[in-house]
């Protein structure tokens, strides 16, 4: 699952555990045919067929009938998602809460078509949840609606301790430690910048990349052209046990996303929760709220190869500073990004909205 799917699971199961009747209505995952209706940990999940994907956004005509059948007291929509906007517009009598996850960044021409619906949804919503003060203050779409924006950071349940056998396995794979990145190989992740920075670092520093995605071929070619292909370990998708083990083996988590399409960064939060100092980029989104500059890690300008390489070298060689940041990272993740905190804050908004 990606970040939004993981967030939705945490939120829905937490709200259900508080005694609410929760239904999640989603499109069938691409290339899969999962049960059309399934109860998971107290949450009813409805999966409707997708007719088409436009700019990575699934479209479906099946949502209207499901929502009509459920007759909910409240709809909570994750934005941006045009199908969800359209369905919410068909039920104007049902109170609406939205979580504004991200601006539409890359699809500028499609945004012209979507903009009227986007504005309508934001006007209609009783409450707009944003995941950081930075995103609330930097999104031009939210400025007319600041008065009804409330910040609720994404929350993450505590992770179990890494398995000792998996830790030993990855220590043998990376006896001199490594840099770690986890996610989907997508255009906005800045991995071309990270690979270029690796070429400016000592040859003893290696990079572990966990995940796959559409940019894989381009990144392989770049690593080869820069002569660092032997220092990049392409690990593909790994189970959570292995990711937690790698978090304990790595010296630094590097999160070089360079565009505003990176709205939060759950992988970044997971690293801090595990006590792994991070290096991220300032893109005026939640990433600089999650990773506190000079406290839990270092924040550098986006797409700046020398700055990224310098930050990596600085922390790689400073054990004391990394140890202090590791402790601060765990404290920050625990106090600001707990799953129960997120659930409780969301429940308060639901009650306020339905009672309004």
N, C-alpha and C positions, 0 to 999 in steps of 0.2 A: 504494500500500500504506500501511496505517497503521503505527504504531510497533511493535506486537507482530509484525506480519508481517515488517517490516524486520529486527527483532532476530532472529527465527527464521531468516531467510535467512542473516544474517551468522554466526550460531552454527553452523547446519547445514553450511554450505559450509566454514567453518573447521575443524570437526571432521572432515569428509570429507577435507580437504586433509592432515590429520594421519595419514591412513591408516585411519580407521574406516569401516565400512559404515554409512551413515546413511540412514534412510528417514523422510520427513515425511508424516504422515497428517493431512489437513485436510478440511474441508467445501468443496464447490464454492462459489465466491463467489456472492453473491446476484445473480440476474439473468444469470448467465453459465453457459456450459457449456464448460469447458476440458477438455483431455484427461484421462481418468480415471487415466492413469499416464504419467509423463514424467520423464526424467532431466534435471536442470538443474545444471550445474557440479559434477558428481560426486555429486549428491544425488537419490535416487529420491523423487519426489513422488507420493503417492496422493491423489486427490480423490474423496470419496464424496458421494453425493447427500444434500442436506439435506431432511428431511421437513417441518420447521417451525422458525420462529424464535420463541423465548420470551424477552422482555426483552433483545433484541439478541444472544441466545445461540443459535447454530444447534444443532439436534438432529438426530441421524442414527442409524439402526440399522446402518449399513454398516461401522462401525469394527471390530466384533468379528471379522469374518471376515478383514479385512486384517491385524490384529495376530496372529491365529492363524496365518495364512499366513506371516507374516514370522518368527515365533518369535524375537523379539529377545532379546539378553542383558540389555537394560535398557530401560525406558520412561522418557522425560523428558516430563513433563506441564506445560503452561503453565496456571496457575490464575488466576482461577476459570473453570471451564468444566464444567458438569455432565455433558455427554456424555463428556468425557475422564475424569472421576472414575468414572463408571459402567463404562467400558471397563477402566480400571486395576483396578477391584474384581473384574472377571471373570478376571483373570490374577494371582492372589495370589502365585504362585510366581516371577513375574518381578520382580526388584528395581526399585524405583520411586524416581526423583528428581523433585521438583516445583520449579518456579519460581513463587513466590507473587507475582504481579504486583500484585494489588490486592484490597482488601476489596470485598465487595458493598455498595454505598453506597445506591443509589436504590431498589432492589427489595426493600424491607423485608419485604413479605408473602411474596414468593417465597423470601426467605432462610430463613424458618421451615421451608419444605419442604426446602431445599437443605442446611441446617445439619448434619443428621446425616451426610450424604454427605461434606460438606466436612471435618468432624472426622475421619471415618474415613480419608479420603485423607491428611490431615496425620499421623495416627497411623501409618499404614502406610508412609509415605515414609521411606526410609533417610536422605535428606538433603533439607533445604528450602533452596532458594536464594532470597534476597531481594536486591533491587537497591540497597538503601541501609540504613545503620544506623537512619535515622529511621523507615523503614517497619517494620523489625524491632521497634523499641522501642515503636511507637505502635499497632500492630495488636492488638486484643484477641484475635483468633483465633490469633495466633502465640505468645502468652505461655506457654501450656502446653508449647510445643515449642521454646523458645528454645535449648535445648542442642544441637539438631540443625540450627539455622539458620546458614547461612553467607552472608556478603555478597559478591556478585559484581555490581558495577555493569554495566549495559548498556554494551557497547562499540561504537564506531563507526569504520569504516575512514577513513583520511585522505581528505579530499575534494580533487578536482583544483582547480586555480586557476580562478577565474571567467573566462569567455570575454570578451575585451576588447570585442568588438562588442556583446554583451549588456549589459555594464557601461555602455557609451556610450549604448545605447538607454534604459536605466533612469535614467541621469543626466539625460538630456533630459526624461524624464517627471517626475522629481523634482529640479529644479535646486537647491532649498534643502534637499535630503535629506528624510528621512521617518522615522517610526516603522514598525517591521516586526513583523508577526505571521504565523505559518505554522501551519496545522493544519486540523482539521475543525471546522466551526461547530456545536459541541455545547453542551448546557446547562451543563456544568461548566467551560467554558473562560473564563468571566468576561468575555466580550467586551462585555456590556452595561455592565460597570463601566468598561472601557477607553473605550468611546464616550462615556460620561458624563464621564470624566476629560478627554477631548479637548475637550469643551465648556468646560472651565475653563482651557484652555491658549490661548496666543496664536494668532491665526488663521493665522499663517505655518507652524504645525506641522501636517503632514498624516500620515495613517495609511494604510499599505499592508496590506491583508488578503489573504493567499494561502490559498485553499482554499474549499471549499463544505461544505454540510451542512444539517441540519434546522432550524437556528436562523436561517437566512438572512433569511426574511421578517420575523421579529420584529426582527432587528437593523437591517434597512433602515428599518423603521418608527420605531425608536428614534432613529436618526441623523437622520431627517427631522424628528421632533418636537423634537429638541434643536438643530436648525439647523446641523448639522455634516455633512450628507450630501455637500456639495461637497468636504469635506476628507477623506472616506473613499474610498479607491480599492478597489473590490471586484474583485480580479484573478482570482478563481476558481482552479482548479487550474492550476499551471504546471509546466513541465519543470524538472528539477534545475538545468540551466544557468541558467535565469532566477532561481531561488531563490538560487543562489550569487552571481549578479550583484547582486541586491537586497541581499544581506547586505553587500556591499562599498559599496553606495550609502547604506544606512540609517545613522543615527546610533545608534539603540538598537533592541534587540529587546525587545518587551514581551510578557510571558507571564502574563496575569492570572488563570489558572485558580484558582478560589476554593473548590473542593470536593476531597475526598480521592479522588474518581474520577480525578483527574490524579495518577497514581502515580509517574511518572518525568519524562517530557517530552523525547523525543528531538529534537524541533524546537528546544528550548531548548539542548540539548547541541550541536546542529549550529551554532547561532548562536555559541556560545562558541568552538567549534573554529575558526570563521571569523574570530575576533577581534572579535566584535560584543558589546559590553557589554549586559547584560540586566537587566530589572526583572521580578521574579516575586513570588509571594505565599507566605506561610508557611501551609502546610496540613498540616504534619507528615508529608510524604512526601519522596520523593527530590528534588523540585524545589529544596529548600533545601540539598541535598547537591551537586546539579549547579551551582547558582548560589550562590556563596559571598558572603554579605553583606559589603559594603564592600571586597571583593577583586575579584571578577569582575563585580559589579553591585550592585544593591540589592534587598533582600527587604522587602516591606511587608505589613501585615495584609491578609487576604483581604476582598474586597468593600468596600474602603474607598476611595471615590472621591477625597476630598481627599488621602489619603496617596499614592495612585497618581499623581495629577496633580502633587503636590509632588516626588516622586521623578523623574518625567519631566523637569520643569522644571529641577531641580537638575543632572541629568547633561547635558541638552540644551545648557546654557549653560556647561559646564565642559569645555573641550577637553582640558586637561591630565589631568584625572581620568579622562575616557573613554579616553585613550590608555594610561594606566597600567593601567586595567581590561582593555583589549583585550589587552595583553601577558600579563597574569595569566590571562585567560580561555583563551588558547591554550595556555599552560603547563599549566594545570589539566586541560584536556581531553586533552592529550597524555599526561600522567603517570597519570591516574586512569581514563580511559575508552577506552583503546585496544582495538580489536577483538581483537588477538592476546592481550592480557592476559585478556580475557573467555574466549576459547577455551581458553587454557592452564589457567585456573582451573577451567573446566567439565570438561575432560579429567581433571584430578586428582580431581575428585569422582566421575566415572564409574569411574575405575580403582579408587578406594577402595571404591565401592559394589559393584562386581562382584566385587572380591576379598574382600569382607567375608563 
